[in-house]
Amino acid sequence: MDSRKVLLLAGALIIAVVTAFMARSLMMGSAVPQVTAAPAPVKIDGPEVLVATRALPVGTILDATALKFQPWPKELVDNAYYLREKTDLGSLLGTVVRNPVTAGQPVTQGALVKPGDRGFLAAALGPGMRAVTFPVSGASSVSGFVFPGDRIDLVLTQEVKGGGDGDPLRVSETVMRNVRVLATDQRTDNTEGENGKTVVTTFNTVTVEATPRIAEQVAVAQTVGSLSISLRSIADNHAELEEAIASGAVKVPDGVDPKAERAMLLKVASQPQTGNSTYATGADVSRFQRRSVPGKPASSDGGSGSGMTQASREVPTSGAIVAPVPVVRIARGNNVTIVPVGGK
């Protein structure tokens, strides 16, 4: 046999052996999929305690979605926890968080401030904010369907008088937006009726959270006209925030931590706003109402009247008492001629 053929055959044999060895190594090294059983849920032997469903920073006004009861190991139960058998969850709605609570952490009795407790409003206010109270009527308080923690707009209704003898201009204007309600009539507790539903009652005063500037504007608005409230939808804050970002009013920096960015956007969305107010006049409601302020009537004397009235007194008469007539002044150089309208 030719030596060249022998070498080719030997090379092919070596390649085949190496390929088989590598395939065997790959098959031996691959992990065999194993089926593992899911761990059985651990049953907690202990009472149900009240925990936070989300992070509750200082000043949060609690609602029904912020709390829930959850089993807790009995050896870890503290006397300050709220137990299901001893707690009326409805009585805690409207209370304010005094100490921060993380999500899933039990809520202690010292972490909440109830209405009427000392420091209630101070705990509810955010940094740099003020509490301001103003009166509302039953018809302008959304029939009592406004509760602490809700956000409202303030509408100022007034009559603007002019110099005329006609009816004044009646106008309503949205002067403040996204204002958070702290209390109504010094009360934030929710009373339940016989069927377990919340009893809705009207109120006469509303306490809201405002910046010092807005607090001054609310005080002035009470002297200008009457204030009424308009309940806002929860989705309005997000829509206005997106509009502010799109218009450039809110600058979102690049490369910011997502949590810090979310906190910044939440802070912007929760700020009360003024300016860019909308309004409606009486003419927008009825064709028989005014759209503008009444004008001043024409004066009958020469002190504040027009030149036409003064000139009419200069018209020569025959001595008889006649009614003033309109005139036209014709100037030819330094000579001024007064001609009654309709005359020659």
C-alpha positions as CSV (number, residue, x, y, z in Angstrom):
1,M,0.0,0.0,0.0
2,D,1.2,3.5,-0.8
3,S,2.6,5.3,2.2
4,R,0.6,8.4,1.3
5,K,-2.7,6.5,1.5
6,V,-1.6,5.1,4.9
7,L,-1.0,8.6,6.2
8,L,-4.4,9.8,5.0
9,L,-6.1,6.9,6.6
10,A,-4.3,7.4,9.9
11,G,-5.2,11.1,9.9
12,A,-8.9,10.4,9.3
13,L,-8.9,7.8,12.1
14,I,-7.3,10.3,14.5
15,I,-9.9,13.0,13.6
16,A,-12.7,10.5,14.2
17,V,-11.4,9.5,17.6
18,V,-11.0,13.2,18.7
19,T,-14.5,14.0,17.5
20,A,-16.0,11.1,19.4
21,F,-14.1,12.1,22.5
22,M,-15.3,15.7,22.3
23,A,-18.9,14.6,21.8
24,R,-18.8,12.3,24.8
25,S,-17.3,15.1,26.9
26,L,-20.2,17.5,26.0
27,M,-22.8,14.9,26.7
28,M,-21.3,14.1,30.1
29,G,-20.8,17.7,31.1
30,S,-24.4,18.9,30.3
31,A,-26.6,19.0,33.4
32,V,-29.6,16.7,33.4
33,P,-32.8,18.7,34.0
34,Q,-34.2,17.9,37.4
35,V,-37.8,18.5,38.6
36,T,-38.0,20.1,42.0
37,A,-41.1,20.4,44.0
38,A,-42.2,23.9,45.0
39,P,-41.8,24.5,48.7
40,A,-45.0,24.2,50.6
41,P,-46.4,27.5,52.0
42,V,-45.3,28.0,55.6
43,K,-48.2,28.3,57.9
44,I,-47.7,31.1,60.4
45,D,-48.9,30.2,63.9
46,G,-50.0,33.5,65.3
47,P,-52.7,36.2,65.3
48,E,-53.5,38.6,62.4
49,V,-52.0,42.0,62.9
50,L,-52.4,45.2,60.9
51,V,-49.6,45.8,58.4
52,A,-48.9,48.5,55.7
53,T,-49.6,47.4,52.1
54,R,-47.2,50.1,50.8
55,A,-44.6,52.5,52.2
56,L,-46.2,55.1,54.4
57,P,-44.1,58.2,54.8
58,V,-44.7,60.8,57.5
59,G,-47.9,62.8,56.9
60,T,-49.8,60.1,55.0
61,I,-53.5,60.2,55.6
62,L,-54.6,56.6,55.7
63,D,-57.3,55.1,53.4
64,A,-58.7,51.6,53.0
65,T,-56.0,50.6,50.5
66,A,-53.1,51.4,52.9
67,L,-53.7,48.7,55.5
68,K,-54.5,45.0,55.8
69,F,-54.5,42.2,58.3
70,Q,-51.9,39.5,58.0
71,P,-50.9,36.5,60.2
72,W,-47.8,37.2,62.3
73,P,-45.7,34.8,64.4
74,K,-47.0,34.9,68.0
75,E,-43.6,35.1,69.5
76,L,-43.0,38.4,67.6
77,V,-46.3,40.0,68.3
78,D,-45.9,43.3,70.3
79,N,-48.5,44.9,72.5
80,A,-48.4,48.0,70.3
81,Y,-49.6,46.1,67.3
82,Y,-53.2,46.4,66.1
83,L,-54.8,42.9,66.4
84,R,-57.8,42.0,64.2
85,E,-60.1,41.0,67.1
86,K,-59.4,44.2,68.9
87,T,-59.3,46.7,66.0
88,D,-62.0,48.5,64.1
89,L,-60.3,49.2,60.8
90,G,-62.9,51.9,59.9
91,S,-61.9,54.0,62.9
92,L,-58.3,54.2,61.6
93,L,-59.2,55.6,58.2
94,G,-58.3,59.3,58.1
95,T,-55.6,59.0,60.7
96,V,-52.1,60.4,60.0
97,V,-48.8,58.6,60.0
98,R,-46.4,60.2,62.5
99,N,-43.5,57.8,62.1
100,P,-42.6,56.2,58.7
101,V,-43.8,52.7,58.1
102,T,-42.3,50.4,55.4
103,A,-44.3,48.1,53.2
104,G,-45.3,44.9,55.0
105,Q,-44.3,46.2,58.4
106,P,-46.8,46.0,61.3
107,V,-48.3,49.4,62.2
108,T,-47.9,50.4,65.8
109,Q,-50.3,52.5,67.8
110,G,-47.6,55.1,68.4
111,A,-47.1,55.6,64.6
112,L,-50.6,57.0,64.0
113,V,-52.2,60.3,65.1
114,K,-55.9,60.3,65.4
115,P,-58.2,63.3,64.9
116,G,-58.3,65.4,68.0
117,D,-54.9,64.2,69.2
118,R,-52.3,66.8,69.9
119,G,-50.1,67.4,66.9
120,F,-52.5,66.0,64.4
121,L,-52.3,68.8,61.9
122,A,-48.6,69.3,62.5
123,A,-48.0,65.6,61.5
124,A,-50.3,65.8,58.5
125,L,-48.5,68.9,57.0
126,G,-45.6,68.4,54.7
127,P,-42.4,70.4,55.0
128,G,-42.9,74.1,54.4
129,M,-46.7,73.7,54.1
130,R,-49.5,75.5,56.1
131,A,-53.0,74.5,57.2
132,V,-55.7,77.0,56.2
133,T,-59.5,76.7,56.9
134,F,-62.3,78.4,55.0
135,P,-66.1,78.0,55.1
136,V,-68.2,76.3,52.5
137,S,-71.9,75.7,52.2
138,G,-73.7,72.4,51.9
139,A,-74.3,73.0,48.2
140,S,-70.7,73.8,47.5
141,S,-69.1,71.0,49.5
142,V,-69.8,68.1,47.0
143,S,-72.6,67.0,49.4
144,G,-70.1,65.8,51.9
145,F,-68.3,63.4,49.6
146,V,-64.9,64.9,50.3
147,F,-62.7,63.2,52.9
148,P,-59.2,63.8,54.3
149,G,-56.6,62.9,51.8
150,D,-58.7,63.8,48.8
151,R,-57.5,66.5,46.4
152,I,-59.7,69.3,45.3
153,D,-59.8,72.5,43.3
154,L,-61.0,75.8,44.8
155,V,-63.6,77.8,42.8
156,L,-64.1,81.5,43.5
157,T,-67.6,82.9,42.7
158,Q,-68.1,86.7,42.7
159,E,-70.0,89.6,41.3
160,V,-68.0,92.3,39.5
161,K,-69.7,95.7,39.4
162,G,-69.0,98.4,36.9
163,G,-69.9,102.0,36.5
164,G,-73.3,101.4,34.8
165,D,-76.7,100.8,36.3
166,G,-77.0,97.3,34.7
167,D,-76.6,94.0,36.4
168,P,-73.1,93.1,37.6
169,L,-70.9,90.5,35.9
170,R,-71.3,87.2,37.6
171,V,-68.2,85.0,37.2
172,S,-66.7,81.8,38.7
173,E,-63.0,81.1,38.5
174,T,-60.8,78.1,39.4
175,V,-58.1,79.8,41.4
176,M,-56.3,76.9,43.0
177,R,-55.7,73.3,41.9
178,N,-54.6,70.0,43.5
179,V,-55.1,71.1,47.1
180,R,-55.0,68.3,49.7
181,V,-57.8,68.1,52.2
182,L,-56.7,67.7,55.8
183,A,-59.9,67.8,57.7
184,T,-63.6,68.8,57.5
185,D,-65.2,70.6,60.4
186,Q,-62.2,69.6,62.6
187,R,-63.2,65.9,62.0
188,T,-61.7,63.2,59.9
189,D,-63.4,60.1,61.4
190,N,-65.7,58.0,59.3
191,T,-68.9,56.9,61.0
192,E,-70.5,53.6,59.8
193,G,-74.2,53.1,59.8
194,E,-76.3,50.0,60.5
195,N,-75.5,48.3,57.2
196,G,-71.7,48.9,57.6
197,K,-71.6,51.7,55.0
198,T,-70.0,55.1,55.6
199,V,-72.5,57.7,56.7
200,V,-71.9,60.8,54.5
201,T,-72.6,64.1,56.2
202,T,-72.2,67.7,55.0
203,F,-69.8,70.0,56.6
204,N,-69.4,73.8,56.9
205,T,-65.6,74.3,57.0
206,V,-62.7,72.6,55.1
207,T,-59.0,72.6,56.3
208,V,-56.5,72.2,53.4
209,E,-52.8,72.0,53.0
210,A,-51.3,74.9,51.2
211,T,-48.1,76.8,50.6
212,P,-47.7,80.1,52.5
213,R,-48.5,82.0,49.3
214,I,-51.6,80.0,48.6
215,A,-52.7,80.4,52.2
216,E,-52.6,84.2,51.7
217,Q,-54.6,83.9,48.5
218,V,-57.3,81.8,50.2
219,A,-57.6,84.4,53.0
220,V,-58.1,87.2,50.4
221,A,-60.5,85.0,48.3
222,Q,-62.9,84.7,51.2
223,T,-63.3,88.5,51.2
224,V,-63.8,88.7,47.4
225,G,-66.6,86.2,47.1
226,S,-67.6,82.7,48.1
227,L,-65.4,79.6,47.8
228,S,-66.7,76.2,46.6
229,I,-64.7,73.0,46.2
230,S,-64.5,70.7,43.2
231,L,-63.3,67.1,43.8
232,R,-60.5,65.9,41.6
233,S,-60.0,62.5,40.0
234,I,-56.9,60.5,41.0
235,A,-55.9,60.3,37.3
236,D,-55.8,64.1,37.0
237,N,-52.5,64.3,38.8
238,H,-50.7,62.0,36.4
239,A,-52.2,63.6,33.4
240,E,-51.2,67.1,34.5
241,L,-47.7,65.8,35.4
242,E,-47.2,64.3,31.9
243,E,-48.4,67.6,30.4
244,A,-46.0,69.6,32.5
245,I,-43.1,67.3,31.5
246,A,-44.1,67.5,27.8
247,S,-44.3,71.3,27.9
248,G,-40.9,71.6,29.7
249,A,-42.3,73.1,32.9
250,V,-40.9,70.1,34.8
251,K,-37.3,69.1,34.0
252,V,-36.4,65.4,34.4
253,P,-32.6,65.1,34.8
254,D,-30.8,62.3,32.9
255,G,-29.1,59.5,34.7
256,V,-31.1,59.8,37.9
257,D,-31.8,56.8,40.1
258,P,-35.3,55.4,39.3
259,K,-36.4,55.6,42.9
260,A,-35.2,59.2,43.3
261,E,-36.8,60.1,40.0
262,R,-40.1,58.6,41.0
263,A,-39.9,60.4,44.4
264,M,-39.3,63.7,42.5
265,L,-42.2,63.2,40.2
266,L,-44.5,62.3,43.0
267,K,-43.5,65.4,44.9
268,V,-44.2,67.6,41.8
269,A,-47.6,65.9,41.3
270,S,-48.6,66.5,44.9
271,Q,-47.9,70.2,44.9
272,P,-50.9,72.6,45.0
273,Q,-50.9,74.9,42.0
274,T,-52.1,78.5,41.2
275,G,-52.2,80.5,38.0
276,N,-53.5,79.7,34.5
277,S,-57.0,79.8,36.0
278,T,-60.1,79.1,34.0
279,Y,-63.3,81.0,34.4
280,A,-67.0,81.1,33.3
281,T,-69.2,84.1,33.1
282,G,-73.0,84.4,33.4
283,A,-73.2,84.6,29.6
284,D,-71.6,81.1,29.4
285,V,-74.7,79.8,31.2
286,S,-77.5,82.0,30.1
287,R,-77.9,84.3,27.1
288,F,-79.6,86.8,29.4
289,Q,-76.5,87.3,31.5
290,R,-73.5,89.6,31.0
291,R,-70.2,88.6,29.5
292,S,-68.2,91.7,30.5
293,V,-68.3,94.3,33.3
294,P,-70.9,97.1,32.8
295,G,-69.5,100.2,31.3
296,K,-69.7,103.7,32.8
297,P,-72.7,105.9,31.7
298,A,-72.1,109.2,29.8
299,S,-71.8,112.1,32.2
300,S,-74.3,115.0,31.9
301,D,-72.0,117.8,33.0
302,G,-69.0,119.3,31.4
303,G,-66.6,118.0,34.1
304,S,-66.6,114.4,33.0
305,G,-68.7,114.5,29.8
306,S,-67.7,114.5,26.3
307,G,-66.7,117.6,24.2
308,M,-70.0,117.2,22.3
309,T,-72.0,118.2,25.4
310,Q,-69.8,121.2,26.1
311,A,-69.9,122.3,22.5
312,S,-73.7,122.0,22.4
313,R,-73.9,124.7,25.1
314,E,-72.0,127.1,22.9
315,V,-74.6,126.9,20.1
316,P,-76.3,130.4,19.9
317,T,-80.0,130.3,20.7
318,S,-82.8,132.8,20.7
319,G,-83.0,132.8,24.4
320,A,-85.6,130.0,24.6
321,I,-84.8,126.9,26.6
322,V,-84.1,124.2,24.1
323,A,-82.7,120.7,24.4
324,P,-79.0,120.4,23.6
325,V,-78.2,119.3,20.1
326,P,-75.1,117.5,18.8
327,V,-72.7,119.7,16.9
328,V,-69.6,119.4,14.7
329,R,-66.5,121.5,15.0
330,I,-64.9,122.6,11.7
331,A,-61.4,123.9,11.9
332,R,-59.9,126.1,9.1
333,G,-56.5,127.1,10.3
334,N,-57.0,129.1,13.5
335,N,-60.7,129.6,12.8
336,V,-63.1,127.0,14.4
337,T,-66.7,126.9,13.3
338,I,-69.4,125.1,15.3
339,V,-72.2,123.7,13.1
340,P,-75.2,121.8,14.5
341,V,-75.7,118.4,13.1
342,G,-78.2,118.8,10.2
343,G,-77.5,122.5,9.9
344,K,-75.9,124.4,7.0
